[in-house]
Amino acid sequence: MLQSSAPLPPALPPSPPIVIAHRGASADRPEHTLAAYALAIEQGADFIEPDLVSTKDGALVARHENEISGTTDVADHLEFAGRRTTRTIDGETISGWFTEDFTLAELKTLRARERLPQLRPANTAFDGQETIPTLAEIIALAKAATQRTGRTIGIYPETKHPSHFAALGLALEPPLLAELARAGWTRADSPVFIQSFEVGNLKALAGKTSVRLIQLIGDGKSGDGASYDSMLTPAGLKAVAAYATGIGPNRDRIIPRDAAGALLAPTPLVADAHAAGLQVHPWTFRPENYFLGLAYRVPGAPTVRGDAIGEIRAYLATGIDGVFSDLPAAAVAALAAEAK
């Protein structure tokens, strides 16, 4: 088993599981906006999740990707037309506008848009109302909400494409740790989890901070070449536990689906992860028919909301320690139902 250079943060109490607002209440507002985060807190989320990317001048802002044509009105800004370009990010060739080509002041002239307008047409009513938020603004929102509500509201930032930004001289980790230090969030019991799909930056962070770290688990390999399948073996999970507090797997890694979308029998992942001392926070639970398991869909179009509460309850039954949800209210309701 690998040895960490810093003491591992303690696990949270196993019950109740935490509710993580995936990009805010992104089922109801354009994602990664202060409005989406504020609504998520109103819906009962414990943590709000910003995906972090860097500006040209090293500021951390919340966007799902560093390519922003789908989440902002950048294409409407003629002054930025010449910045459209093509980049290769984690092996994928992408054309558009990238945050690393804009200063923070320039990005603040843009307005957020709904990323999934065909599936969430109601959210387009909020297009143009919000700017791109900085990490500092998100922390301030969480702290103000904590004081207002009496509940501890935490943040669950993801370092997005850390190897890509490091290669540009815009490493995400130093400004992230500096911002957390300014907030007074440097300890294992601080209301923070840092997550990443990469491995190298999490291992480096383990030696620099005591806040809790989460290894995200996708398909194939990470941006720095680690095999996700290898991580999910008992030996692999023990290796992850040397630098992280938990894992954030795709929910299909916990309860797979057949070709029709029906949920199958759970895998042993939750039990194996707990045996290695790891928490399990799967992603992502969304309310629309398009995303739900077959048994939880309702008659109607893919945009119609089905039984999101029922589906989350099925996953809670496996013993998970938290859920990433686009609709935090559904996760809160599922937890309340399980507590009865």
N, C-alpha and C positions, 0 to 999 in steps of 0.2 A: 504493500500500500504506500502511495506517495505521501510524503510528509509536507505539510504546509509550513511556511516560514512565519505564520502568525496564528495565534489561537483561533479556532473556529468559533463563529458566533453561535450562541445557543439557539435551539429551535424554539419557535413560538409554541405556546400551549396547543395541544393537538385539537382542541375543540373550543369554540366553534371555528370552522374554516373561515378564512378571510375572503372578502369580496374585493376584487381588483377591477376598477373601471377601465376597460380596455380602450385606450385613447380618449377617455372620458365617457360620457353617456352617448357613444357614437351612433347608437340606433336612433337617437332623437335629435342630435345636433351634429353639424359638421365636425369631424374628428380633430383632436389636437387643437382645440380652441378653448379659451378660458370659459366660454359659455358651456361647452361640453363638460369640462371638469367641474364647474359649479353645479350643473344639473346632476352629475354623478354623485356629488356629495349630498345633495338634497335627496337623492334616491337611496342613500344609505351606504354608499361605498366606503370601505376602510382605507383603500389606497387608490390614488389616481395615477395613471400610467402615461408618461411622456416618452415617445421614441425620440432620442436625441441625435441631432446632426449638427455639423459646424457651419458657421458662416466663414466668409473669406477672412474676416478679422478675428476669428477664434471664439465668437460667441456661440453658446449652445442654445438651439431652438428646437421646438417640438414639431416634427413632421414624420409621417409614416416612412417616407423615403427622402433621400437628398434630391431626387428628381421631383420637381414640384408642379409640373404642368397639370396634373390631375387633381391637385388639392388647393390651388390658388388661381388667381386671374392673371398670372404672369404673361400668358400669351396675348393678353389684351394691351400690354404695356409696350408701345412701339419703341420706347427708349431702351428696352432690353431685348429687342428682336435679335440683335447681333450676338447675344450670348447663348442662343440655342446651339447645342453641340451634341456630340455623341461620345459616350464614355462606356467603358467596360467595368462593371461593378460586380465583384464576386463571380466572374466568368460570364456574366450576362451583358450583352450589348444593349444600351439604352440611349435613346435620343430625347432631348428636352432641355430643360433649364435646371441647374444644380445649385444647391445652397452654397457650395464652396466658391462659387463665382460671384457672390453678392456679399456686400457688407451688411451688417445688421440694419443700419439705417435704410439701405435700399430694400431689404426684405420687408421692413415695416411699412413700406408704401404699398405692398400687395395686400389682397384680401383673400380670406379662406373660402373654399368651396367644398361642397359635398363630394366625396370621392366616389361614391356608388349611387349616382343619381337615378339609374334605372331601377335599382332595388329599393332605394330610400328616397323617392321623389319628394316626400313631405319635407325632408331636410333642406331641399334646395330653396325653400322660403327664407332660409337664414344665410344664403350665399351673400357674400360681400359685407357682412356685418362685423366680422372679427378679423383682427390681424394675426400674424404668426406669433405665438407667445414664446418668450424666453424661459429658460429653466428658472431664473430668478423670479419671474412673475408667477410661475406655477408654484414654487415654494411659498411665496408670499400668500397666494390664494389658499394653500393648504393650512398655513399657520393661522390665517385670519378665520378660516372655517373651524379650526380646532378651538379657537378662543370663543367663537360665536356659539357653537353647538355643544361644547363640552365633551365631544368625542375626539379622539386622536385621529386625525386624518394624515396619512402618510403618502409618500410618493414611491413609485416603483419604476424608475427610469431604465430604459434600454439603451445601451450604447449600440448605435446602428452603424454597421460596416466599419468597425474600428480599425481594421487593417488598412482599408482604403484611405481613411482620413489620416492615419499615422503616416502613410506613404507621402501624403501631401504636406506633411509638417503641421497638421492640424489635429493631433491626437486628442481624443475626446476625454480621456481619463483625467489629466491634470485639471482642466477647468471644472469638470464634474466634482472632483474631490474638493477643489477650492470653494465651490459654491455650497457644497454640503457643510464644509467647515464654517463658512460665514453664517449658515443657518444653525450651527451648533449641533449638527447631526453627524457625529463621527464615531459613535459607539455601537456596540452590538444590539443595544436596546433602542436605538434611534428608529423612528418610524420610516425606515428606508429599506428597500431591497434594490440592488443593482443587478440587472439581467443582461445576458448577452448570448447570442448564438455562437460566438467564437469562444475559444478556450484560452488562448494565450493571454488575452487581456484580463480575463477573470483570474487567472493564476497570478498575474502581476498585481492586480488589485488586492488579492488576498494578503500580499505582503505589505500593503500600503494603507489599508483601512480595516476597521473592525466592523463596518456595516455588513449586513447580510448579502450574500451573493447567490444568484440563481443561474444555473446552466440551462439555457433554452435548448430544446431538442426538436429538430425538424426531421427532414428526410435527407438521405445522401450524406454529404459532408459539410462541415462548417466552412465559413469563409477563409479560415486558416488551416483547412485540410483535415480536421478531426472527423472520424466516422461516428455518426450518431448511433448507428446500430450497435457498435462496440461499446458505447457508453451505457447501454441498457442491459448488458449482462451483469450478473452479480459482481464480477470483478471490476467491470467498468464503472458501476455505481459506487463501489468503494473508492475508486480512484477519483471520481467526481467529489466525493465527500471529503477529500483531502483539501479542497480549495473552495467548496461551495456549501451553502446551507440547504440547498434544495435544487430541484429540477423543475423546469417548465416545459412539459412535453405537449406536442400536438395531442388533443383529446383522443384521437383514433388510436394512439399508442396504449390507451387505457381500456377503452371499449371500442373494438374495431367495428366496421360496418361492412355489410355485403354490398353487391353491386347495385341493389335496389335502395340502399340507404338504411336498411334495418340494422339495429344494434345487435351485435353478437355477444358472446360470453366475454366477460372481462379478462384481460391478461393478468399475469402476476406482477406487473410493474409496480403498483402501489405498495404491495407487501414487500417486494424486493428492495424498493427505495427506502421504505421505513426501516427495513433490517440493516441497511447501510447508514442509517441515521439522517436520511434526507427527507425534507418535506416535498410535497408534490402539488404543483399549481398548474393544472392544464389550461390550455387555450384552444380555441376561443368559442364562447357560448354566445350565440346570436339568435334573435327571436323569429326571424323570417322563415317561412316554409323552405326557402332555398337552402338554408343551412341546417335545418333540423333533421334529426333521425326520422325514419319513415313513420314510426308509431306516434310521433309528436306533431306531425303536420296536420293541418286542417284543410277542408275544401277551399279552393280558391287559388289565386295566382301565387307565384313564388314570392311576391312582395308581402303577402298576407302574413300576419304574425300568428304562429301556432302556439303549442304548449311548451314554451321555453322553460317554464317552472318545472314541469314534469321531467323534461330531459335533464335539467341540472340535478334534480333529485336522484335520477338514476346514477349519475356520476358520484354524487355525494355518498351513495351507498357503498362505493368502493373504498371509502376511507380517505379521500383526497383532503388536502389541507387548505385549499383555496381554489378560487375559480376566476379566470379572466372572462369578463362579460361585457358585451356591447350595451347591454341593458341591465345595469346594476340592480334595478328594482326587481327584476325577475330572480336574480341570485339571492337577494335579501328575502324575498317571499319563499323561495325554495328552502332556505335555511330555517325560516320560521315554521314552515310546514314540517320539516324534519324534527324540530324541537318539541313539537306537540306530542 
